[in-house]
Each structure stands twice: as structure tokens, then as C-alpha cells.
Amino acid sequence: MNLAWTSLEYQAFRRPDKIAVIFGEKGYSYSFLNAEANKVANALRSLGVQKGDRVSLWLPNCLEFITSFYGILKVGAVLVPMNILFKAREIEFLLSNSEAKVLITVASSLEMLKPVRNKLTALETVIAVGLEEDERDALSFKRFIGKFSEQLFGIDLSLDDTATILYTSGTTGNPKGAMLTHRNLYLNAEYYAEGLGANENWVGICLLPLSHLLSLAAGQFVLFGRGATMHVMERFVTEQAAMIIARHKINYTFAVPTVYAMFLNLPDEPQYDLSSLEVCITTGSMTPLDLRKRFEEKFNCQTIQAYGQVESSPVITMDRLDKPRKFESVGYPLPHVEVKIVDDEDRTLPPNQHGEICARGHCVMKGYWKNPEGTREAIKDGWLHTGDIGMIDEEGYVYIFDRKKDMIICGGYNIYPIEIENLLYENPKVLEASVVAVPDERLGEIPKAYVVLKPGEKATEQEIMDYVKDRLAAYKKLRAVEFLEALPKGPTGKILRRALRERR
């Protein structure tokens, strides 16, 4: 078993000339992708990369992301994707914690890597896309990869071998790396695709970063697994995306609610005609009912609400085409996935009772990389505890109401307050800080910081926002700051987030 077999290699054998992926106006066939992935795999082997070694991708949406992705899987290595928006402090932790042996990135990111390179003791080789000549600290992707053979079959792996480590920031401490296996990702995508009715005639569009699990699962694994075609935008621009959909008669997409809201705000002009869309996955947060109905009515398509998280590979539930949709719910569990609701003492609750959503089945991650304590907290007797509050009705539909954890979902991106708070506490002017979600019409919710300055210190709202913006990925930036004389606290001294939320 190897994920590279089940999609890319199989399709390269079955339909070699079929266009698999399109960037801009240029299409690439399954046989071409497979040959380029083989070059990457052979190149990694020459560097001593073996089964289980970690190889990180820090790339924007580009052809090299896809060929490197499958090349890494073919040699049995473990993929560690990183968002191209990450800054030095973020990549330092991920590369160090994962003990990545090789990093594939772009030439423009090398400067950001320099200050932390000496701290990454496990990192042996950096390969850079867009680098014309080899440098002292990096190899040119084009020159290096181009030297190797196009011939290779991916190695046979166990279903429970780790395919990727995807990092998800915890509510306390550092980010945690969820280990997803070949079984996790293959079965999740298969049941996902089956529930959607996907087939080889589909033409999809990827609007999000390829490093995002939604793009991997709903994009590459669903579409390539069915021998379909996927357009990939290098960067999402609403007008450009709409014109691509209209021009190429795209029938499938997957995005966060914000994207669909932006499409609805486009003027009614022929170049923005999205009526070719048939199936639109919406996930990342609960999509407002009015938004779904307006989108479906305007473009005569079906919106499919999916629910899950990185630790569940990612889908737990989705609207199924073979069952009536309940717009207020997040759908029905995937086949062979069990869902239950538990109280604070882990007792299973009856239908229509609110509690924590738990899932068991092929979707549950292997565990957190190098974090057995975190794994034990998340997975108990095979049940993944999601941290989300919801219920199940008498017919088995799942509903989500709130998050037990303090995660903020801003435009589909997960933001964890503790990460921003830890950074704010490094600011020499800040005495105390707490970050909470506040509603936002366009992005769903945004992070706002409540800050107490040290005695005698002065700072502006913009100064605090810039401090965070310069050190974290752009999507994690603060959108508002309010200064207080003291933060509300409980009897034990714990900051009361709920009281801060009520201030908004």
C-alpha cells in the first residue's frame, strides 16, 4: 500500500495522457506528473532519504509541490508540509520538532531560513525551486532533480505507516504534529469521493494552499483518485477564480465559507458565471444557512457541509447525496466512522443532548509525533475527542454548536490564541495579554487582543498589531487591540476569557 500508487501511479498507467492538473492555462498529464515524481524520489534516495525519514515542503501552490509530494511518498518518507506564509520562528519549531532531513522550498524563502539554519541539527539538505545555480546552503531544484531517472515504482508500505505529519497548534504549549497514515488518508478520501459521487469527468479547482489538508484530501486524493482534473490557483483572487470557473466549466470546488461569500458579492456579469458548479464543499467552520441557500439558488448547485479536523484525516461527517440534507447539521458520519457525544466525565449521552463530539474509525490519526501525553489526552479507547461541542439527533445527524477549545477560525484558517499570547508576552512592554475571537461579517471571526502594559510603558494599538504581524503568518495577525488596566481573573488567578468575550 502506498498513497502514490492509489492515485498518481494508477492513473498514469490507466490514463497516461489525461490532464491531471492545470496551472494557469498549462495542463500536465498523469504520466508527466508521475515521471517528475519519480525524479524527485530518486533524487531523495541519492541523499540517503529512507522509509520513515521526514521531508518538509515549504512551497507555494506550484507544480513542484505536487511532484515533490508524491516523490516523498514513493520512497516511504514522511511528508511535513508547511504553510508558505510561516515566518522564521514557526518554521524553526516545525523543522526542529519533526527532525526533517530534507527541506524543499523556494529561493525567495532562503533568506528567512538563514537565521535559524544552524539550529536545525537534523536538516541535511535544502533544495530550492527557482534557484538557477547551486549555492553553499541550497541545491537548485531544477538542476538537481533533473539529473535523475523517470523510472521508479513506489515502495510497498504498511497501511499504518505514517504518510504525513500535519501540525496543528494546541491550546497550550507548542504546535502538535498529527501523524496521519496511508490508511487514514486513503480510506477517508475514498469514502469522501464516494459520498460526493466523484468521477473521472469531474473538473475541480483548488483555491486554497496545497499545504492545507483540505486541498490534499478534497483536492488531490479525491480528484486524482478518480482520474479527474484539478485546476490550481497560485493565489486566490476572487475575480480570477470566478473567471477560471466560468471559462473552464468547472463543476467542483472545496473552500471555506468566506470564499463563497466573496463569490456572491461579485457583480452579475458573464465572466463571473459560476453556473457550471455542481458540488461545492464548504468546511473550516459552520456555514451560515442563509449563505448556503443564496449560493445554491443563484448558481443552481449543491453545497456540501463537511466537518472534521486535522486529527481526523480530516473528515468525520458530511452531507451525503444519498441521504436528505439537514442544513442545520454538519451531515452524517462517513462509512465505518462512529460518532458519539460525551459529557465531562466521558459518559455517552443520548440523542439531542449537548456534549463533546468524539469519533472512532479509520479517520482517527495514529497519534501526535513525539507527544505521547498529548496523544493520550486526544485519543481514549480509540475515540478521538474533538474538543467541539455538539449533539446527534435520532437519525444520526451531527450538529456542532461551540468549541470546547479556544481555537479561532478566521477565513477558514485555524488560529490558536495561546500562540499569539506567548508572542505578546515576549514584548518588553506587555505585562499581560489574552486573545479571543470576535465576530466578523467577512471572515467569520477575528482575533482580538486585550493587553495590560507594564507600569510606565506606552504603546499604540498599531504597534502591538505590527509586533505580531512581523513575527507570525499573515493570517494570524491581530485585527484589534484593546488596552485594559487589568484582565478579569477567577479565584485561582486564571484569566477569564468568557468575560473578555462578553466585552466585545
Sequence and secondary structure as in RCSB ss.txt:
>XXXX:A:sequence
MNLAWTSLEYQAFRRPDKIAVIFGEKGYSYSFLNAEANKVANALRSLGVQKGDRVSLWLPNCLEFITSFYGILKV
GAVLVPMNILFKAREIEFLLSNSEAKVLITVASSLEMLKPVRNKLTALETVIAVGLEEDERDALSFKRFIGKFSE
QLFGIDLSLDDTATILYTSGTTGNPKGAMLTHRNLYLNAEYYAEGLGANENWVGICLLPLSHLLSLAAGQFVLFG
RGATMHVMERFVTEQAAMIIARHKINYTFAVPTVYAMFLNLPDEPQYDLSSLEVCITTGSMTPLDLRKRFEEKFN
CQTIQAYGQVESSPVITMDRLDKPRKFESVGYPLPHVEVKIVDDEDRTLPPNQHGEICARGHCVMKGYWKNPEGT
REAIKDGWLHTGDIGMIDEEGYVYIFDRKKDMIICGGYNIYPIEIENLLYENPKVLEASVVAVPDERLGEIPKAY
VVLKPGEKATEQEIMDYVKDRLAAYKKLRAVEFLEALPKGPTGKILRRALRERR
>XXXX:A:secstr
  HHIIIIIHHHHHSTTSEEEEETTEEEEHHHHHHHHHHHHHHHHHTT  TT EEEEE  SSHHHHHHHHHHHHT
T EEEE  TT  HHHHHHHHHHHT SEEEEEGGGHHHHHHHHTT TT  EEEEET SS  SS EEHHHHHTTS S
        TTSEEEEEEE  SSSS EEEEEEHHHHHHHHHHHHHHHT  TT EEEE S TTSHHIIIIIIIIIIH
TT EEEE SS  HHHHHHHHHHHT  EEEE HHHHHHHHTS S GGG  TT  EEEE SS   HHHHHHHHHHHT
 EEEEEEE GGGSSEEEE  TTS   TTS  EE TTEEEEEE TT  B  TT  EEEEEEETTS SEETT HHHH
HHHEETTEEEEEEEEEE TTS EEEEEESS  EEETTEEE HHHHHHHHTTSTTEEEEEEEEEEETTTEEEEEEE
EEE TT    HHHHHHHHHTTS GGG  SEEEE SS  B TTS B HHHHHHH 
